[in-house]
Amino acid sequence: MNDIMVFNELISNIDLQELPLKGRTYTWSNMQSQPLLQQLDWFFTSPSWTVLYPNTMVTALSKCISDHTPYPSETTVPKTDIFRFENFWVELPGFIEVVKLFWDIPVRADSQGKIINGKFKNLRRGLKIWSKRLSNLNTLIGNSHEAIDFLDNIEEQRPLFIHEWNFRNIVKNHILKLLHYRNIFWKKRCTMRWVKFGDENTKFFHASATQRYRQNKISHLTLNDGTIITSHQEKAHAFLNFYKGRMGTSEGIQMAINLTELITPLAGLENLSNMPSRQELESIMKAMPIDKAPGPDGFNGMFMKKCWNIIAEDFYKLAREFFGLQSSIQNLNNSFICLIPKKSSPETANDYRPISVQNMSIKFLSKILAERLQAVILDLLHENQYGFIKQRTIQDCLAWTFEFLHQCHQSKKQIVILKIDFEKAFDSVEHSSILAVLKAKGFNETWLKWISDLLTTSSSAVLLNGIPGKNFKCQKGVKQGDPISPLLFVLTADLLQSMINKAHDTGILSKPIPRPDTKFPIIQYADDTLIIMKACQKEIFSLKGILQSFASSTGLRINFHKSCMIPINVPEEKTEILAGTVEIMGTPYPHGMVSCATPFYYCRIHVSTGTFGCNIGSLPFTYLGLPVGTTRPKIIDFVPLIDRVERRLPAITMFLNQGQRLTMVNSVLSSLPTYYMCTLKIPKKVIEHIDRARRHCLWRKSNEVDARSLSLEAWDKVCKPKHRGGLGIINLEFQNCALLMKHLDKFYNKRGLPWVRLLWNAYYKNNPHPRHAMQEKGSFWWRDVFRLIPIFRGLSAIQINTGDSTLVWKDPWTDIIPQFAFPTIFSFAANEDVSIQKFMQNDLDQNFFLPLSAQALQ
């Protein structure tokens, strides 16, 4: 690992930027029948080359003679004619007038959806004509520089006349505006959109946007038969067939379960079907983000907010017609599929994640439904479903996982963890299944019609290198990028918990560790699912039947070959049997789960080597991006984090001045470990590696051969607040402690979270106010959090509720701590650790050793 750090630091020191490989994962082979493949070749360029040739790509050729793959470079520029609204337009004079002129052109149509579609079409045409008159920003800036240079030369020969002097000032102010517009243009295309740099730094944003473009450009594509295609037409056709086969065809569902037996309808959901008020629509518009990628209409949230006074009435009419079931949205409900690489060197269509960008009108309607559904979704889901719910966090999901696995390990019982992998989960869930689940949960026909309209009228086109392909109708799946899609997905995925809990209630499955206060241990974050159960072949086989029934009922099929079984206290031989393969031939039992004796399948079984048919894993394993296990993670488990920080320190930071690098250190590099620090205590060695990268970014020299630079001040002083003489750089160790203490707030206030109840019931039933080191119990995660109790109690204020967790003498429940404010009375206390609740219930002789001294009575 040290060699990796040294290499990364060397690359950063000499200001080199990596060019990603396209079309290959490995660059060398020993050319044997059973080859050894490695990546020995790496490609780098300088930031200056990136600015001059922003489209430089490295592509692979075949190994004809050498054992190394040849990689020529190309600098082609793809052309696209799709309309994109530019944020700097809103600051130009005449913009509002142009929008109003073309938006107010009458459009004749039989529905408001078609009218808005026509108005956006007119507006795109008008803004294209208007923007062409603006000329290129670089051309305007160049012309302005020439004008100023001409006047400067005249000034060297004679004093400028007053009108010449005024004209030069006007041109200088004009240049500042043009530079500001160009900065907005490139900042929009830069991934570091959260960074607020103090002045215009177009070179940095341009280089960052170029790096982003190079990483996302698809120059090659490998087909299933191994053929590599490079032409745009062939790649577009391949992607169309791929996603049309995934989302454009529906296999239908065979509902293998009785939803009315599994799901209890929630009362009061009819209120969600009320007609939206004007105030509700206004609040939805105000909450729209301004910097998200535009859909096929080309407009984003910035346009909507700046021009809302012009377009508002048409959107009010659209909402009234849609929610009144009077308008079709088929003309509006199309989207672009943006292809986001899943790994550093994608090769096949399956190596890209499809993210949909929608028209603003559809996003507006979907956002209304999403906000309404979010308000009631807690009552519709099991408590161990955490995905996309505002009141539940991913940290709560991980906290339960760490603690429950520790208790399983300590029980000495034979237990297995099943990490379930769904095949293309968001793209494969069936529309009919979503509607069936919603109906079973108590939604009325009006709500179902709204959701059905959003799902069934949808169409998409793949956006390949900025060029849209042919549209296809989406027959299944939910769009990643649609506001309501995540909520619909988790409602459908939550059905699996209902099925497993029903199987537990009927005796088909049993808990791995018997606890009366916990339900069957299954935890979900959207489609990331863990099932913890006994290492029992019969129960695992029954679970596979449940998963098959779930798949046929929803379209969410489990990829058993990518799923993983992690044993706890299980012999290796038994694990291999449990994680083997099984062929299940038959049909799901049509009447659901009736009793313990009723099987899920009538089937013929051929057992080859085992039961579940999946890979065998070990602790720790990766879940939700973190190493999860029963022991504290090692430094090697944090290598992905260190590598991510190193890669976020590109050579383009040479374009930043000292103040901007300080901003980048705090806003970018310091935020990368935040996700880890919210759950885990980061080892000091890892923090040292991250601090080394942060120091290098802060003190590096620019435009010099030797980019290494000595620190101008000790790091601990640099991390002090500015009012204490430091630069205000975040101290990661302090931040780690502060983020972990958020768990203590939930713990002491006994928030209704599964992990909080798990801890109280397991360790603190007879101790309502734990705080001492000797009371450390539980997993390594909880012990790391528990050690912060003295700091937490010293920083927090106490608000008395029942008083059962607040000590009379030792807690600051008033402006003072009674133990120190009244030491004489405290010396007579019968119980130093009595709570306020118990103190109020006790008699005087139970609280004090009587009689009290005269001094104590005073």
Buried (B, 14 or more C-beta within 10 A) or exposed (E): EEEEBEEBBEBBBEBBBBBBBBBBEBBBBEEEEEEEEEEEBEBEBBBBBBBEBBBBBBBBEEBEEEEEBBBEEEEEEEEEEEBEBBBBBBEBEEBBEBBBBBBEEEBEEEBBBBBBBBBBBBBBEBBEEBBEEBEEBEEBBEBBEEBBEEBEEBEEEEEBEEEBEEBBEEBEEBBEBBBBBBBBBBBBBBBBEEBEBEEBBBBBBBBBBBBBBBBBBBBBBBBEEEEBBEEBEBBBBBBBBBBBEBBBEBEEBEBBBBBEBBBEEEEEBEEBBEEBEEEBBEEBBEEBEEEBBBBBBBBBBBBBBBBBEBBBEBBBBBBBBBBEEEBBBBBBBBBBBBBEBEEEBBBEBEBBBBBBBBBBBBBBBBBBBBBBBBEBBBEBBBBBBBBBBEEBBBBBBBBBBBBBBBBBBBBEBBBBBBBBBBBBBBBBBBBBBBBBBBBBBBBBEBBBBBBBBBBBBBBBBBBBBBBBBEBBBBBBBBBBBBBBBBBBBBBBBBBBBBBBBBBBEBEBBEBBBEBEEBBBBBBBBBBBBBBBBBBBBEBBBBBBBBBBBBBBBBBBBBEBEEBBBBBBBBEEEBBBBBBBBBEBEBEBBEEBBEEEEEEBBEBEEEEEEBBBBBBBBEBBBEBBBBBBBBEBBBBEBBBBBBBEBBBBBBBBBBBBBEEBBBBBBBBBBBBBBEBBBBBBBBBEEBBEBBBBBBBBBBBBBBEEEEBBBEEEEEBEEBBBEEEEEBBBBBBBBEBBBBBBBBBBEBBBEBEEBBBBBBBBEBBBEEBBBBBEEEEBBBBBBBBBBBBBBEBBBEEBEBEEEEBEBBBBBBBBBEEEBBBEEBEEBBBBBEBEBBBBBBBEEBEEEEBBEEEBEEEBEE
